Amino acid sequence: MSGICNGRVAIITGAGGGLGREYALALAAEGAAVVVNDINQEAADRTVAEITAAGGKALANTGDITSYEAAGGIVKAAIDAFGDLHIVVNNAGICRDRMFVSLSEQDWDDVIRVHLKGHFCISSHACNYWRARAKDGLPVSGRIINTSSGAGLQGSVGQSNYSAAKGGIASLTLVQAAELRRYGITSNALAPSARTGMTAGVFGDRMKPPEDGSFDHFHPGNVAPLVVWLGSELSGHVTGRVFEVEGGKIAIGDGWRSTAGVDKGDRWAPAEVGAAMEQLLATELPAQKVYGA
């Protein structure tokens, strides 16, 4: 199999189903060898079987992305099996949705661990591998593709833990891009809107497949072409972006920006802040509404 990722090696977390499965199939179809990481062995094996049946290269892996040691083992497995590593797609995630006042400590910790720590662990090992190669004078074309969310960019009622994790991932992407460019590594993030197991309970009716056979707007496969392109050598000039993807539309999530502000040139008295606030609010560009608000 050959394509724009011919000869490249990718790790995709949460690739046993949903978006991750679509990414794995699409990357393999474009020539990449793929490590299919998922906590569900049967699901990972099914994805691998689909890839190999189509003539691609793939390896199932059930390593724990939230364990730094185990994540190192996932990176090593990719290099041992396929000789190199070029792409890390941090896709795996979970939801523990509650209104903020009903969240338990465990709800918070589980979501932050899987999303934020999971993104850190594999990326850390991959980047250390790429940095060592760069210091040895070897060519590096490393790609980190993170997964944020509209919940992370605008917030989402009932998902404060998930929104915080996804917002953190967007910020992590910006820092990775700034720090890692010197080594030949790019970092971008996705905010996909697609039908997956995580959306079924909330958006099931809105995202269901059309019955008339028309374009399936929320099919998770619609996100995969962007992932493949970002994982290819063609995307080396693009880094530090958060891409919103839905149906056939790709957009850039435009981040926080400072306004002109109101500057007194001296310390404000508390009673003076109200007038300054009115001026600030009158000239700001309002943020997008929080989902569900």
N, C-alpha and C positions, 0 to 999 in steps of 0.2 A: 504494500500500500504506500502511496506517496501523495504529497500535498504540501501545503505551506509550512507544516511542522515535521517534514520528513527528517528522520534521524534524531529528533529531539526526544527527551525523556521527561515525563510529567508525573507528579504525585497529585492525586485529587482526593480530598477527604470527603467523607459522606457520599461516596460514589456508588453505593449499592442501589440507590433509587433516586427519584426526583431529579433535581437539577444536576447533581453530581454525576448521576448515570449518563445524562445527556452530554455533559462535558466530556466524560470519558469516551463515549462512543464517537463523538465528533472529533476529538483530538486524535484518536486512533485512526479514524477514517482519513485524516490529513497527515498520516505518517508517523505520529508520535507513539513511542512505547509508553504504556500507562501503568502506574501503580494504583490500583483501585483499593483505597483504604476505606473501611467501614467496620463498625463494631459488630455488624451482623455478618457472620461468615457466609451464610447461604446467599445473602443479597450480593456480597462482593463476588462470590463465585459465579453468580448468574451474569453479572456485568462482564466479568472476564470471559465467560463462555460466549457471550454475544460478540465480543471483540475478536476472539480467536476464530470463531466460526466465519467471520467476515474476512479473515486473513490478517488480522492485526496482532500486535504484541501486547500482552497485559499480564499483570501479576496481582493476585489478591493478597490483601494485607489487613490484619485486624488490630494493629498497634494502637495504643491509647494516645490520642493526640494531646491529652491534658497532662501527660507525664513527660517531663523533659527527657528522661532517659529513653523512654519508649519512642518518643518522636525522633531521637537520634537513630534509633534502630530502623525506623521507617525510611529515613534518608539513606542509611547504609544499604538497606534492602534494594532500593532503586539503583544505586550505583553498582552494587554487586551483580544485580541481574542484568542491567542494561549498559553498564560502563560509564555512565555520566548522569547528570541531572541538570535540567534547564528550566523547568516550570514547576511552581508550587501553586496549586489552586486550593485555597482555604475555604471550604464550602460547608463542612459539617456544622450542625447547630441543633439546638433544642429550644422549646418554648415552655415556660411555666407561667402562664398568664394569670394575673390577679390585679385587682385594683390596688393601688399603692398601700393603702392602710391594711390590706389583707395579705400582703406578701410576707412569707416567712423568711427567716434567715437562709434556710436551705434553698428556697426558691431563688433567692438572690445569688447565692454562692454557685449553684449549679449552672445557671445561665452565664454568669460572668466567667466561670471556669471553662466551660466548653467553647464559648465564643472567643473571649479575649485571650485567655491563656492558651487555648488551642491554636489560635492564630500565631501566637508568639513562639510556641515550642518548635514546630516544624520549620517555620521561617528562620528562626535563629540558627538551627543546624545547617539549613541550606545556605544561608548567607555566609556562615563561617567557611563552608566548603568553597563557595564561589570566591570569597575574599582571598583564601589561600591560593587558589589558582591564579587570581589576578596578580598577587604578589610574586608568584613564580613566573610571571610573564606569559601565562597561557591566556588564550582568548576566553572571555566570559560573555554569555548572553543570557543572564538570569532573569527570570520573570516571576514576580510575586503577584498573584491575583487574589485579593481579599474579598470578603463578602460583607458588605454593610447592608443597609435596608432603608426604605423610606421611613421606617420607624426610627432609625438612627439619625436621619437627616431632619425630620420634622417632628418626631415624637409620635406616640400612639397611645391613646387611652387604654388602660388595662395592661400595658406592656412596659412599665417603667424599667424593669430589669433588662428586658430585651433591647429597649431603646437605648439605655445607657451603654450596653455592650456594643451595639452596632454603631453608636456615635463614637465610642472609643476606637473602634476599628477604622472609621473614617479618618480620625486624627492620627492613628498609628500609620495609616497609609501615607499621609502627608510627610511625616517624619522619615519613614523608610525611604521615600522617594528622594528627599533632600540629602540623606546621609549615604545612600548606597549607589547613587549614580556613578560615583568615581570608580566603582568596581565593575561597571558594566551591568548593573542590576536595575531593573525598573520595578516600581510598585504601583499598582492601580487597584481600585475596588469597584465592585458591582453593587447596585441596589436594584435587584431584579423583582419584577412583579410577574409571578407565574404560578401555575397550579402545582402544588406539592403536598406532601403529607402534612406539613406544618400549616398550610393555608386552608385545608379542607374543612376544619371546624368553624372557621370564621368567614371565609369567602367562598364556601363550597358552591352555592347557587350562582353567584356572580361569575365564577371562573369555570363553570362546567363547560365541556366541549359542546360546540354547536351541533344541533341535530340535523342540519341541512347539508353538512359536508363542506361548509365554507371555511375560510381561514380560521384556524383555532388560535385565537388571539392570546390565550393564556397558556398555551402548551410550553412546557419547560424547555423544549428543544429550540424555541425561538431565541433563547439567551445564548445558546452554545456557540454560534458563529463569532460573536464578539470575544468570547473566551479563547477560542482557537486563534483568532487574529492577535489578541493581546499576548498569547503564549508564543507566537512566532517571532522570527527575527525581524519581520517587517515593522514591528511596533516599537523598535528601540528608541524612537524620538518622543514617545508618549509615556509620561510618568507623573504620578501625583494627582491623578484624576479619579473622581467617583462617577461612574457611569450608571445612569438610570435606564433600565431596559424593560420594555413592555411591548408585547406583540412584535410589530415590525419597526418600532421606534427606539432609537438610541439618543439619549440626551446626557448632558453633563450636569451633575449636581453642583450648583454654584455655592461655594461655602460662605461662612461668616465673613463679613467685611465691616471695617470701621467706618462710621459716618464722619462727617466733618466735625461734629461735636460743638460744644459751647465752651469757650475758654475764657474764664474771668481774668486769668493772669495773676491770680492770687488765691488764697484759700477761701473756699465758700463758707459763708455762715449757713447753718442748717436751715434757717427760714428762707434763704435765697434759693435753695435747691428746687423748690416747687416751680418757680418761674422758668428756670433752666430746663426742667423736665418737660414743661409744656412745649417749649421750643424744640426740644429733641424729638418728642413724640409727633409733633406736627410736620416734621421734615423727614422722618424715617421712612424707609421702604419696608412695609410690614412683612413679617415672616409668613411663610405658608402655614395654613392652619394645621394644628395637631390632628392626626387621624382620629376620627371618632368624636372630635369636639363639636 
